[in-house]
């Protein structure tokens, strides 16, 4: 982290869930943060309101090559964290064009703009979804099998990064974060959806919940991103960022509701499984722990308790839940 004190850092997707937590962490440790948001509005991005006087916010679309050139010129970053993306797996089937434009074309636009700068490390955010339905635990050297428009587009971005590192020696590192949760996540994701419906005593319709996933507290994932940006000699490599522990969706829902006093009962089987469902996802974090020094993540129940408390306070204070 000392390497980033006073350093100029550019974060795309800074107003998103992981991006906002990363932005706040870097600001707290003294980095000069330039944050990119895709929308220009008179309303300041809610996730960054508390650090608005300590960052430089830029509005611009990744698909606009001129805007990316201007962004890089003004930010002049030492390190770039590229989290800007279309990220919803399920909805990506109806928004294929947006996935390709943002996740592939947008990433290439940013990289091309950086070609004229003196940046020292580019951290490309891929996804655990690129592994698809292969055997767990997922290792970085496994043959991947992306099975949604979202995961295909993110893997395409990976391949561009690999090509540019190999062909032009660009200082790029790829991270594949596994599922995140924590305060200020949009309520259309599974953990906040369960929490919010329980707080409001609304119906909770789910599949049978046989799928297994690992869920990682967002601040632990942020540690992995920062290590990917600062550890020497890892350019051109790919790293899983996760805790390596999986849980079924059924057990996840039951654990959350138990921690909340069981205010509602989940309706398992009320929703069909997705046609291309990935049944098991778990990271092998051997490489990240060895090369990045990634530390074990906090237990799921501990992180869930913190997350539940945050949403409970949000509802009590404002009468509505966070959305972005």
Long-range contacts (C-beta under 8 A, 24 or more apart in sequence): 1-29, 1-226, 1-230, 3-230, 4-29, 4-30, 4-31, 4-78, 4-79, 4-226, 4-229, 4-230, 5-29, 5-30, 5-31, 6-30, 6-31, 6-32, 7-31, 7-32, 7-78, 7-79, 8-32, 8-34, 8-75, 8-76, 8-77, 8-78, 8-79, 9-33, 9-34, 9-77, 9-78, 9-79, 9-80, 9-81, 10-34, 10-35, 10-36, 10-71, 10-72, 10-75, 10-77, 10-79, 10-80, 10-81, 11-35, 11-36, 11-80, 11-81, 11-83, 12-36, 12-62, 12-80, 12-81, 12-82, 12-83, 12-84, 12-110, 13-82, 13-83, 13-84, 13-85, 13-125, 14-45, 14-48, 14-55, 14-57, 14-83, 15-45, 15-47, 15-48, 15-324, 16-47, 16-83, 16-84, 16-87, 16-324, 17-47, 17-180, 17-182, 17-184, 17-185, 17-186, 17-218, 17-324, 18-83, 18-125, 18-177, 18-180, 18-218, 18-221, 18-222, 18-225, 19-81, 19-83, 19-84, 20-45, 20-47, 20-48, 20-184, 21-182, 21-184, 21-218, 21-219, 21-222, 22-81, 22-83, 22-222, 22-225, 22-226, 23-48, 23-51, 23-55, 24-48, 24-50, 24-51, 25-219, 25-222, 25-226, 26-226, 27-51, 27-54, 27-55, 32-56, 34-58, 34-71, 34-74, 34-75, 34-77, 36-60, 36-71, 36-84, 38-62, 38-84, 45-324, 46-322, 46-324, 47-184, 47-324, 61-106, 62-102, 62-105, 62-106, 62-107, 62-109, 62-110, 63-101, 63-102, 63-105, 63-106, 63-109, 64-109, 65-109, 65-112, 65-113, 68-109, 68-110, 68-112, 68-113, 69-113, 69-116, 71-113, 72-110, 72-113, 72-114, 72-116, 72-117, 73-117, 76-117, 76-118, 77-117, 77-119, 78-119, 78-120, 78-121, 79-119, 79-120, 79-121, 79-122, 79-123, 79-229, 79-230, 80-110, 80-114, 80-119, 80-121, 80-122, 80-123, 81-123, 81-125, 81-225, 81-229, 82-107, 82-110, 82-122, 82-123, 82-124, 82-125, 83-125, 84-110, 85-125, 85-154, 86-150, 86-153, 87-127, 87-150, 88-150, 88-188, 89-129, 89-148, 89-150, 89-151, 90-274, 92-148, 92-149, 92-150, 92-153, 93-148, 93-149, 95-149, 96-149, 99-149, 99-150, 99-152, 99-153, 100-149, 100-153, 100-156, 102-153, 103-150, 103-153, 103-154, 103-156, 103-157, 104-153, 104-156, 104-157, 104-160, 107-157, 107-160, 107-161, 108-157, 108-160, 111-160, 111-161, 111-164, 111-170, 115-168, 115-170, 119-171, 120-171, 121-171, 121-172, 121-173, 121-229, 121-230, 121-235, 122-161, 122-170, 122-171, 122-172, 122-173, 123-172, 123-173, 123-174, 123-175, 123-225, 123-228, 123-229, 124-157, 124-158, 124-161, 124-172, 124-173, 124-174, 124-175, 125-175, 125-177, 125-225, 126-154, 126-155, 126-157, 126-158, 126-174, 126-175, 126-176, 126-177, 126-238, 127-151, 127-154, 127-176, 127-177, 128-176, 128-177, 128-178, 128-179, 128-240, 128-242, 128-281, 128-283, 129-154, 129-278, 130-154, 130-155, 130-158, 130-176, 131-176, 131-278, 131-281, 132-278, 133-278, 133-279, 136-246, 136-280, 136-281, 136-282, 137-244, 137-282, 137-283, 137-284, 138-240, 138-281, 138-282, 138-283, 138-284, 139-240, 139-284, 139-286, 139-287, 140-176, 140-237, 140-238, 140-239, 140-240, 140-284, 140-287, 147-276, 147-278, 148-276, 158-238, 162-236, 165-235, 165-236, 166-236, 169-235, 170-235, 171-235, 172-235, 172-236, 173-228, 173-229, 173-234, 173-235, 173-236, 173-237, 173-238, 173-239, 174-237, 174-238, 174-239, 175-224, 175-225, 175-228, 175-238, 175-239, 175-240, 175-241, 176-238, 176-239, 176-240, 176-241, 176-283, 177-216, 177-221, 177-224, 177-225, 177-241, 177-242, 178-213, 178-214, 178-215, 178-216, 178-240, 178-241, 178-242, 178-243, 178-281, 178-282, 178-283, 179-213, 179-214, 179-215, 179-216, 179-281, 180-215, 180-216, 180-217, 180-218, 180-221, 181-215, 181-216, 181-217, 181-218, 181-303, 181-304, 181-307, 182-217, 182-218, 182-219, 182-303, 182-306, 182-307, 182-310, 183-218, 183-306, 183-307, 183-310, 183-311, 184-310, 184-322, 184-324, 185-218, 185-307, 185-322, 186-322, 186-323, 186-324, 187-321, 187-322, 187-323, 190-249, 190-252, 191-215, 191-252, 191-256, 191-304, 191-307, 192-307, 192-311, 192-321, 194-252, 194-253, 194-256, 194-257, 194-266, 195-256, 195-260, 195-307, 195-308, 195-311, 196-311, 196-315, 196-321, 197-264, 198-256, 198-257, 198-260, 198-263, 198-264, 199-260, 199-263, 199-311, 199-312, 199-315, 200-315, 201-263, 201-264, 202-264, 203-264, 203-267, 204-253, 204-264, 204-265, 204-266, 204-267, 205-267, 205-270, 205-271, 206-249, 206-250, 206-253, 206-266, 206-267, 206-268, 206-269, 206-270, 206-271, 207-249, 207-268, 207-269, 207-270, 207-271, 207-272, 207-273, 208-250, 208-268, 208-269, 208-273, 209-248, 209-249, 209-250, 209-251, 209-252, 209-253, 209-266, 209-268, 210-248, 210-249, 210-250, 210-273, 210-279, 211-248, 211-249, 211-273, 211-277, 211-278, 211-279, 211-280, 212-246, 212-247, 212-248, 212-249, 212-279, 212-280, 212-281, 212-282, 213-246, 213-247, 213-249, 213-252, 213-281, 214-242, 214-243, 214-244, 214-245, 214-246, 214-247, 214-281, 214-282, 214-283, 215-247, 215-252, 215-300, 215-303, 216-241, 216-242, 216-243, 216-297, 216-303, 217-297, 217-298, 217-302, 217-303, 217-306, 217-307, 220-295, 220-297, 220-298, 223-294, 223-295, 224-288, 224-292, 224-294, 227-288, 227-292, 227-293, 227-294, 228-292, 231-291, 231-292, 231-293, 234-291, 234-292, 237-291, 239-287, 239-288, 239-291, 239-292, 240-283, 240-284, 240-285, 240-287, 240-288, 241-283, 241-285, 241-288, 241-294, 242-282, 242-283, 242-285, 242-288, 242-297, 243-283, 243-285, 243-296, 243-297, 244-282, 244-283, 244-284, 244-285, 245-282, 245-297, 245-300, 246-280, 246-281, 246-282, 247-300, 255-300, 255-301, 255-304, 256-304, 256-308, 259-301, 259-304, 259-305, 259-308, 260-308
